Amino acid sequence: MSSYTLTINGSDRTTSVQNGTIKITDSIGSSASTMTFQISNRVSSIIPNPDEEVIITQDGERLFGGRILRVKPIKVGNLLLWNIDCVDYTRDLDRNLVVEAYQNMTDKEIIVDIVDNYCGGTGISYDNVTEGVTISNMSFNYVPPSECISKICSLTGREWYIDYDKDIHYGIKYSTHAPFNIG
């Protein structure tokens, strides 16, 4: 049987996770991938906080990476549990708003420029962005980078997503991922 490891801000919290509560929903494009789970504080009294990094791996493969959005306490009998809602690294991508106009640049050049100028220090990369078409004119006025890339996609007919290693994938249509549970 394969095992998983769940870390929050680099600390292994696997033993705090309630069995059968991890649910990951993979998405492509304008919808971010999400993960939910429950933890108890039987093993650790440290309660996670919003914006802390969460990574789950199984047999060395990363199944999810992102940030905590919400932490909500619930009581089940005499046990205090915490519902944790997470979102993928789109949250890191969207830390700044884009104010920029582009003329006669390729889709890849625009995406690279947005990441380089508006996502610095986040670790976001664009190794899997493929060049497709030249865009004659496109401007953004205080728009999150994820929406900028989605706007490029609506113009070019391509798709995008950010993987669990913080790398943007942009290109021809990708297959749809289904939700799944762990544990």
Residue pairs with C-beta under 8 A, 6 or more apart in sequence:
2 58
2 59
3 58
3 59
4 14
4 22
4 56
4 57
4 58
4 63
4 182
4 183
5 12
5 14
5 56
5 57
5 58
6 12
6 13
6 14
6 17
6 22
6 37
6 54
6 55
6 56
7 13
7 14
7 53
7 54
7 55
7 56
8 48
8 52
8 53
8 54
8 68
9 48
9 52
9 53
10 53
11 44
11 46
13 39
13 44
13 48
15 43
16 39
16 40
16 41
16 42
16 43
16 44
17 37
17 38
17 39
17 183
18 37
18 38
18 39
18 40
18 81
19 183
20 181
20 183
21 36
21 37
21 38
21 183
22 35
22 36
22 37
22 56
22 181
22 182
22 183
23 35
23 36
23 37
23 179
23 180
23 181
23 182
24 33
24 34
24 35
24 56
24 63
24 64
24 179
24 180
24 181
24 182
25 33
25 34
25 35
25 179
26 33
26 177
26 178
26 179
27 33
27 34
27 161
27 177
28 159
28 160
28 161
28 174
28 176
28 177
29 150
29 153
29 159
29 160
29 161
30 146
30 147
30 150
32 66
32 87
32 88
32 90
32 91
32 146
33 64
33 66
33 87
33 88
33 90
33 161
33 177
34 66
34 85
34 86
34 87
34 88
35 54
35 56
35 64
35 66
35 85
35 86
36 83
36 84
36 85
36 86
37 84
37 86
38 74
38 81
38 82
38 83
38 84
39 48
39 81
39 82
39 84
40 79
40 80
40 81
40 82
41 47
41 80
41 82
42 79
47 71
47 82
48 54
48 68
48 71
48 82
48 84
49 68
49 71
50 67
50 68
50 69
50 70
50 71
51 67
51 68
51 91
52 67
52 68
53 65
53 66
53 67
54 64
54 65
54 66
54 67
54 68
54 84
54 86
55 62
55 64
55 65
55 164
56 62
56 63
56 64
56 65
56 182
57 63
58 182
62 164
62 165
63 164
63 182
64 86
64 88
64 164
65 88
65 89
65 164
65 165
65 166
66 86
66 87
66 88
66 89
66 90
66 91
66 164
67 86
67 87
67 89
67 91
67 92
68 84
68 85
68 86
69 85
69 86
69 87
69 91
70 83
70 84
70 85
71 82
71 83
71 84
71 85
72 82
72 83
72 85
73 80
73 81
73 82
73 83
74 80
74 81
74 82
74 83
75 81
88 162
88 164
89 122
89 124
89 162
89 164
89 166
90 146
90 162
92 119
92 122
92 123
92 124
92 166
93 115
93 119
93 122
93 124
93 144
93 145
93 146
93 162
93 168
94 144
94 145
94 146
95 119
95 122
96 118
96 119
96 145
97 118
97 142
97 143
97 144
98 114
98 118
98 140
98 142
98 143
98 144
98 145
98 148
99 140
99 141
99 142
100 113
100 114
100 117
100 139
100 140
101 137
101 138
101 139
101 140
102 109
102 110
102 113
102 135
102 137
102 138
102 139
103 136
103 137
104 134
104 135
104 136
104 137
105 113
105 134
105 135
106 131
106 132
106 133
106 134
106 135
107 131
107 132
107 133
107 134
107 135
107 152
107 156
107 158
107 170
108 126
108 129
108 130
108 131
108 132
108 170
109 131
110 135
110 138
110 148
110 152
111 126
111 129
111 149
111 152
111 168
111 170
112 126
112 129
114 145
114 148
114 149
115 124
115 125
115 126
115 145
115 168
118 145
119 145
122 166
123 166
124 162
124 166
124 167
124 168
125 166
125 167
125 168
126 167
126 168
126 170
127 167
128 163
128 167
128 168
128 169
128 170
128 171
129 168
129 169
129 170
129 171
130 170
130 171
130 172
132 156
132 158
132 171
133 156
135 152
135 155
135 156
138 151
138 152
138 155
140 148
140 151
143 151
149 160
149 168
149 170
150 160
152 158
152 160
152 170
153 159
153 160
153 170
158 170
158 171
158 172
158 173
159 170
159 171
159 172
159 173
159 174
160 168
160 169
160 170
160 171
161 168
161 169
161 174
162 168
162 169
163 169
